[in-house]
């Protein structure tokens, strides 16, 4: 039952008690968020329709009670074969435990408790509800001292067939009223008798009647008197003893007329003027046929007998006269003989009967002695292992009742005894003892939480009783949403103990991310290697090729992630790669023959250009000692001409233009130094002209040329044009 949600509302937490008729559990009302007590009927009664019907009817009747000293009944229900009553949960102890721990109680405390019980009975009796099972076990004392009476109306559901089956009814025989013990109709005064016994036990620590069996105790309620409380405990005030004496009268007519009368007497019993009042005296009521009395023997009646009882006065005189004259005893007259004859036969019968009874008595005594079974004390085996408990009981000459009751328990380890019958009592050797063995904590079945958020799993496990400290997690990258469970231990459908098991989850922290690199201007092969190293995916279908002024194979765009963005590992990337120049673009070469500024000296030459591929692009820088030829490649388009600029020793020299319309290759251009003459016509100052015009001509001083860029003097490195 532990962990089960009864009726879809009451979550069973732990077992807190039980008797022969029902088990009581602490539960949580999930609808109203409060603690309740749930009494569950034992399985052996679930098929007794009459019992179930009366059980439910009386429980529903008791639910109508609303009193501060009565445990409230909230609900009555059934789930399959489980019949249950939901009632108020009282945090504290029952009166039976308090009596065993501290009895005898102080008169003030005992009277205070009894008055609250009596107040509850006043309310019940006004609602025509008779408890019928007032005993310390059914009296709860809260931590605030409030007394609560429980099990109202439940005792009425006990039928004759259950008296020998349930330990609760047998245990209650010490608190039965005489009319209850006889099996006759019981009323309100029966509850007052039971309350008197409870008060007696609180003040003395003892029960008024003991016996070897429930029957013998019941007979003592009917026939015997009890030891008065003040004989056992002289500290009990006479006024309080008078309350007990009146409540425990065997004749209901001699008890209090109502619970209200008894309550008033209790409330005033400790007043100073009443403490030493006279002891209560009760006069036997003539029509009390249950009272034990000596009855006269029934004698035979006849005319002769009646005549024999009447002795004439004359015969008396004659007897006296004869005695005086003769000096002897009385003379027996004829009338005397007749008078003596009537008693001879009854006396003979009585003597014969007494002889027979005596013979039977001694015969039965002899047989009883031969069959007398010795008594043994039942060992206390609670908290022992099942094997040790059985061994201890068998060594004491007792028999373990079969089957052994086994139930789940959060407090007692598996295989240990948590309850037993007749503990520490004296019983006949060979008697059977009932054992209750723990199955340990009730196991739960692990649910599969893979794919669910970790918050949901923690909430479910907390409801089962798994502390948050025993739920551990590790995180790893995955393509699942962050916080999603990837794996778990224990696995799904495994059995586990929510009170002790540690549950571990592997949780996704999302995809692993990398920083997107710059791919633009890189070669296609280089971009592929870089993406692969970072765990990013570049599919062939995601490579777009289009014409551009960038060199063929150069990445000119990347998508959808730009440089510096966080990208999840495994993400797909697209790039655009240059497939070469547009169809209407033309690549042209411009040859330049450049001399040092001064013959025989070294000059630094710097060449830049602007064309269809971009503006102010550097072709390169070189140092020369003599005239050299440089070839500069440029791209021209219908709407874009190219310009080439030469700077020597950080001084602007000239700018040359290459047009798209020129079908011929541009003519070589010459830039002479000082002291050098151009081959044809050379201006004395650097001039700006159009490549192919006659404004500037090339030098013929043994030039050295290259198609890829300027030649150096044998010591400098050549840097090629970007195209």
N, C-alpha and C positions, 0 to 999 in steps of 0.2 A: 504493500500500500504506500510505502514511503515514496514521495515524488509523484504519486498519481494525482491527477486533478479530478476529484470526485464531483460528478454532476456538472462538469465543465466550469466549475467555479471555485471549489475548495481544494487548494493544493496541500496535500498531506505533508507535514514537515517531520514529525516524530511521534512515537508512541509515548503516552504519558500515564497510562493506567489501563485497568481492565478487570473484569470479573468473569463469573461463569456465564453470564448472559451476553456481554458485549465487550468490545475493546474501545478504548478512548484514545484519540489522536489529537495532537496539536496541529492546527491547519491555518492556512492563510486564505482569507476571503479576497480573491483577486478583484472582485467587482467593487467592494467597499473598502479595500485596502486595510483590513484589520485582522487581528488574530482571533480565532474561534476554536472551540473544542468540538470535535466530531465523534459521536458515539456510533460505532458500527456493530450491528447485530452479528453474533457469531453464526457461522455457517450451519450449525446443526439445527437452527430454528427457522431457516429461510423457507422451509417447505411446510411449516405448520401454519396453515392459512388462518385459523382462528387466533393463534398467537399474534401473527402479523397484523391482523385486523384490529385487535384490541390494543396492540402495541402502538400503532399509528394513531388510533382514536384518542387514547389517553395522552399521548405525547402532544397531540394537537390541542387537547383540552388544557393541558398544563401550559401551553404556549400563551393562553389567554391571561395568565397571571402576570401582573406588573407590580413588583414590589422590590424595594432595595435589598431585602434579605433573601430573595429568590433568584437563583440562576436563570436568566432569561433563555427561552428557547426561540431560536431564530427561524429554523427551517426544518422540515421533515421531508425526506426524499428517498428515491430508489434508483439505483443504476444497475441494470441487469439483476443479479441475485443479491446485490449489496443494499441492505436497508440501513438508513442512517438518520441520525438526529443531530442538527447543528445547534450548538448552544454557546452561551457566553463563556469566554475563557477567563478563568480567575488565576491570577499570578499569586501563588502562595502555597499553603499546606492544607491537608484535611485534618479534621479534629482527631481522628484516630492516631495520626502520627504525633500530634501534640500531646495526647494523653500518654502514649508510650514513652515519650521523651521527658515529660515534666510532671506527670500526675504524682501525687494529688495537687490540683491547682488551688490557688488562693480562692476563698469564697467569693471575693469581689469579681475576679475574672470569670469564674464558673457561672455565677449568676448573670453577669453581663452577656456571656455567650448564650446561655439558656433563654434569656429574655429576647434576644434577637431571633432565635429559632422559633420561640413561641409567637413572636410578632408575625413571622412568615406563615405559621399555621393559622393565625387569625384570618389573614387574607385568603389563604387557601380554603378554609372551611366556609368562609362567607361566599366563596364561589363554588361550593359543593364539591370540592376536590379534597379527597382524603389521601394522605401520603402513603401510609401503610408500611413504610420502610425507614422510619427515622432511626438513624444510627450514626456513630461518629464518622464512618466512611463516607456518608453522604452530606457531611457538613464541611464546607470549605471556608478557610480563614484567609482572607486576602492580606497582602503585605501592609495595607492600611488599617488592619484590624476588623474590617467589615466581614460579618458572617453571611455566608451564602448557602442556602439549602438547595440541593440539587436532586435530580431524579423524581420530581413531582409527577405523580400519576403513573410512573413506570411500574411500580410494584403491583398495581392492580392487574397488569397484564400477565402476571405469573400465574399459570394454571397448575392444577394438581400434578399434571404430567411433568412439570419442570422442577418440582420441589427437590427431587433427588438427583436432578441432572445439573443443577447450577450451584456452584459454590456460594454465590451471593445470597441465595435464599437460605441455605443451610447456615451460613455464617450469621444471618439475621435472627436466628432463633433466640439468641440471648436478649433480644430487644422486643420479642413478641409480647403482645398483651395476652392475658388468659383466653379471651374470646377468639383472638387470632389463632392461638395454639389449638383451640378446640375445632377450628375450621368453621365457626359460625360467622354470621354477618358482623363485620367490624364497622365502627363509626368514628366520629371525631375523637371520642374519648380513648380510642385505641392509640391514636397518635400521642395523646397526653401521657399515657402509660409509658410509651417508648421514650418520650422526652424525659420522664422521671428517671428512667434507667440511665440515660445519657448523663444527666446531672449527677446521679449517684456515682457513676464511673469517673466523672471529672473530679469529684471531691474526695473519692477514696482510692482511686487507681485500680479498683476491682469491679468485677461484675457481680450482681446480686445472686445469680444462680449459675452453677457449673454442673456438668454431667459428662458421662462417657460418650453419650450420643445425643444427637438433636432431639430424639424422642424423650430421653430422660430429662433434658433441660425443659422441654415443653411441659412435661408433667409437673415439674417443680413450680413453674409459673402457675399452674392450676391448683396445687395442693399445699405447697410449703411456704413458710414465711422466710424472709431474708434477714440477714444481720443488719441491724439498724446502722445508718451511716455514722452516727456519733460514737458508736462502739469501736469503729475502725479508726475514725479521725475525730478526736475530741475537740478540735479547733473549729468544727462546723457549728455555726450558730444554731440555736434551737429553732429559730424561725425558718431557716433554710431547710433544716431537716423536716420540719412540718410540711413544707412544699413537696418534698420527695415522698413522704409517707402518704399524703393525700393523692398525689398523682399515681402512685403505684398500688392503690387499693385494687384487690382482685375483682371486687364487685364494681362495675362501671358506675352504678348509681351513687357510690360513695366518693367518686373522684370529683374533680372540678366539673362544674356544669358546662363550661366552654373554655376554649383557649384564651378568651378575653379575661375570664376570671383568674386563670392561672397566671396570665401576664401581669395583672394588677397585683397579685400576691407576690410574684417575683420582684416587681419594681419596688415594693415596700418592705421586702424581707430584711433588708440591711439597714433600715432606719433604727436609730438608737433605742427607741421605745419598744421595738419588737425583738431585739436580739435575744432577750432572755424570757420570752413569753413561755407559757406552759406548753408542755408537750401535747400534741394533738391526740385526742382519744376518739375512737370510732365505735359506735354501737352497732352490733350485728343486726342486719335487717332480717325480719322473720321469714320473708319469702325468698331468701337467698338459698336456693336448693343446691348450689354448687359448694356451699361451705361444708367442710368435713365435720361430722358429728357422730356421737354414739347413739345408735337406735336401740330401743328396748326389744327383747326377744318376743316373738309372737307365740302365745300360748294357746292350746286348744280350748275351745269353749263348749260346755255342755250343761245340761240341767243339773247333773250331779256335781259337776265342778263348781257351777255357780252356787249350788246349795252348800257345798263344802266350805266355800269362803265365808259363809254366814254361820258363825258359831254362837249358839244361844248363850245368853248370859248365865242361865241356870246351870249349864254344863261347867262353866268356869267356876261357879260357886261350889259345885259338888267336888270338883277336883281340889279346890283349896281346903274344903272341910275334911276330906279323906286324908289329906297330907297332915293335917293338924292332929287328927285323932290317932292314927296309926304310927305317926312319926316316920313315915316313909315318903317316897316320892309321890307324885300325882298318880291318881288312879286313872287308867285308860278306859274311858267310857266307849260305848259303841259308836257314838257320834264321832269320837276321835279317830277310830279306825277307818271310818268312811272318809274322813278328811284327809288322812295320810295316803290313801290309795291313789289319789289323782296324780301325784308328782313322781311316782316310781318309774313309770314308762318314759317320760321325757328325760329324766336324769340318765336313764340307761342309754337312750339314743344319743344324748350329748356326749356321754363318756366314750361311747363307741366311735362317734364322729371325731372326737379329739384324738383318740388313739390312731385312727386312720390318717388324720391330717399329720400327726407327728411322724408316723411311718413314712408318709409320702415326702414330708419335708426332709427327713434324714436321707431318704433314697435319692431325692433330687440333689441334695447337697453333695452326696457322695459322687454322683455322676458329674455334677458341675466341676467338682474339684479334679476329677480325672480328666475332664476336657478343658480345664482352664488353660488359656494361652497366656504366656507371660507378655508383659508390656515392654516396649523399647522406646527410647527417645529418637525421633526422626533426625538424622544428621542434617546440618545446614550445609547444603552443597551449592548455593548460589555463588557464582564467580569461579566455580571449579570447571575443569574440562568435562565434556560429556563422559569420557571413559572413566575419569576419576570419580565423578559423581555416581555413576552406576556401580562402581566397585565399592564405594563407601556405603551405599544403600544396601547392596547385597550382603556385605559383611555385617551389617546391622540386622540382617534377617528380614529385610523388606524387599518388595518386588516393584520394579519400575513399570509403570503402566504403559501399555502399548496402544496407539503409537505415541512417540515423543512429539510434542508440539514444537514446530520450528518456524521462526519468523525472523524477518530482517530487523536489525537494530543498529543504530548509529553509535550507541554508547557501549555496547558489549561486543567483544571480538568474536569472530566466527568460531563455532565449536564450543563456546562456553555457556554454562547454564545461567540464565537471567531471572528465572523464577521457578518455584516449586510449590507443591501443595504440602500442607501439614508440617511446615518447617518448625523444628524445635518442640513439637507436641509429642505427647506420649500416645502411642497406638499399639494395637495388638501385633505381635510378631507375625510376619507374613502379609501385612497390609500393603496395599498398592500405593505408590507415590507417583504423582504426575510431574514430569519434568518439562521445562520450556527451554529450548536451546536456540541460541542466536545463529542466524545465517550470516552475520556480519552486516555491513552496510549494503543496502540494496543497490545492485549494479544498474547502470543505465546504458543504453545503446547509443554509440557515437553517430551523429549525423554527418553526412558529407557536406562540408562547407566550402569545397573547392569551387572557385568562380564567384563566391559571395563576398561582400565587403567584410572586413575584419570586425567592424562595429556590430554587425548583425550577429556574428558568431559569439562575440563576448557577451552580448545581451542574452542570448539563448543559454549559454553555459552558466551565467550568473543565476539564471532562473533554476537551473538544476542543482545549484549549490557549489559550483566551482569558483573559488576565490580568484579575484583578478590577478593576484600575485602569482598564481599557478598557471596563468596563461602567458606564454612567452612567444616572441616573434623574431624572425630574421627577415631582412629585406634583400631583394635582388632585382636587377633590371629584367624587364620582360615587356612584351608587347601588350600586356593587360593594363587596365587602368590602375593608377596608383591606389594602394589599399586593398586590392583584390587578392584573395587567398589563392596561392598556387599549389600548395600541398599541406598536409596536416598529419599529426601524430597525437593520439591513436588514429588509425585509419577508420573510414566509414564502416559502420555496423559492428565495430569492436565493442566488447563489454568493458566498462570502466567504472571506477568508484568516484563519484563526483566530489567526495570529501577529501580524497587523498591524491588523485591523479593530477599530473602536470600535463597540460595540453600545449603542444607547440605548433605554430603556423609559420609557413614561409609565405611572405607577403610581397606583392609586386610594388616596386617603387617607380614604375613606368619605364619607358625606354631610356637606354643610356644615350647621352648626347655628346656631340663633338662640335667644334667650331668650324664653320664652313670656310674653306680657304679661298683665295682669289685664283680663279681659273682663267679669267680673261687675260689675253696676251701670251698664255702658255700654249705649247704645242699639244696637239690632241693626245699623243702617247703619254706625255708627261702628266696631263690631267687625269688620264685613266689610272695611272699608277698611284697618284696621290689620293684619289677617291677610294681606291681599293684598300689602301693602308688605313684609312679612317673608318672602314666598315660601311661606306656608302655605296649604293648600287648605281652603276651607269650602264644601262642596256643600250644595245646597238640601235634599237628603235627610237631611243631618246636622244640620238645624235642628229642634229639638223645641220645640213650643209647649205651654205648660200654664198653667193659671190660677194666679195668685199675688196677694199683696197689694201687689206692686211695680207701678209704672205699666206699662201695656201697652207692649210693644216693648222692655222693659228686659231685658238678659241677666241671668238669675238663677243660671246654672251653666255650667261649661265642662268638656270631657272630650276625651281622656284626660289631657291635659297641664294641670297647674296653674301658677299664676303663678310665674315664676322658674326653671322647668325648662328644660334644654337639649333642643331639638327639631331633628331633621334637616329641612333645607329640603325642601319638597315633601310634608311629612307632612300627613295629613288631621286636621281638628279638628272636634269637635261642640260645639254650644252649646244651652242651653235658654233660651227667650225667654218672658217673661210674656205671656200672652194676655188679661190683665185679671183682675178680681176673681173669686173663686170665686162660684158661683151663690148660696150662702147668705149672702154678705157684703152689707152695706148701707152705702152712703155717706150720711152725714148732715152737715148744716151747723149750726154753732153761731155765732149772731150775738152779738157783745160790743160794748157801748157803754162806752168807757173815757174818763174825764176825767183831766186832769193832777192831780197831787197838790194843787197850789195854783192857783187860778184866775189866769190871766194869766201863768203860768210854764210852762216846758217840762219835760216828764217823759219819761223813757225807759221804754217798755213792752216787755216780753219775754214771749212766749207759747210754751209747750211743751205737748206732748200725748203721750199713750200710747194706742194703739188696736190693732186686729188686725194692723196692718202693722208694728208695732214699739213699743219702749218708749223713753220720754224723747226724743222727736224734737222738734227745734226747728222751730217754725212761723216765727219771725222776731222781729226787734227793730226798734222804730220810736220816733221822738220826736214827741211831740204837744204843742201849745200850748192846744188846746181839745178838747172832747169829740168823739171820733170813733168810727165803727162799724167793727168788724173781723169778718170771716166766716172761721171756721176749719172746714175740711172734715176729717172723721174717718171711719174705717172701723170698723164694729162687726160682730160675728159672734155666733152663738148662744151661744158660750162666752166671748166677750170684749167687754166694754163699753169705752168711751173716756173718758178724763179729759183736761181742758184746764186748764192752770195759768197764771195771770197774775201777773207780777212787775213792780212799778212802782218805778222808781228803786232797783233792787236790793233791794226789800222785797217779800216774799210778800204778795199781795193776796187771792187766792181761787182755789179749784179747783172746776171744774164737771164733772159726770158726764153722759155721753150713753149711754143704755142701748139695748140691742138690742130690748127688748120694746116700747118706745114707738113707737106707729104714727104719732103726730103728730110734726111737726118740733119740735125743742126751741125753747122760747121765748127771746126775746132776753134777754140778761143785761146788767145795768148795773153799772158800777163808778164811783161818783162820787168827786170829790175833796173837799177841805175847803172849806167855804163854798159848797157846791153842794147843792141839794136834789133828791132823786129825784122822778120824776114821780108815782109812787104812794107806796110806802113804801120807805124806804131806811135800812138800818141805819147807825148811826153808825160802826161798825167793819166792816172787810171780813168777810164771812161766806162759809162754804162751803155750797153747796147743790146741788141737782140741777137741771140745765137743765130749764126748763119749770115749776119750782115758784115759789111766791110769796115765797121768802126774799130774792130780789134782783130788782129791777126796773130797767128801762132808764131812762136819763135822757132828758128831753125838751128839753135845751138845744141845739136845732138840730143834731142829730148829722149827720155825713157818713159814709156807709157805702160798703163795697165788698165784692164777692163773693170776691175773690181774696186779700184781706188788708187790713191797716189802711191808711187814707189817711194821708199825712203832711201836714205844714204847708205844703206847697208847695215845701220845700227838700230834704226827705228822700226817699230812694228806697224804693219799696214792694217787699217781697219776698213772692212768692206762697207759698201753702201747697204742700207736696210733692204733695198730691193735687189 
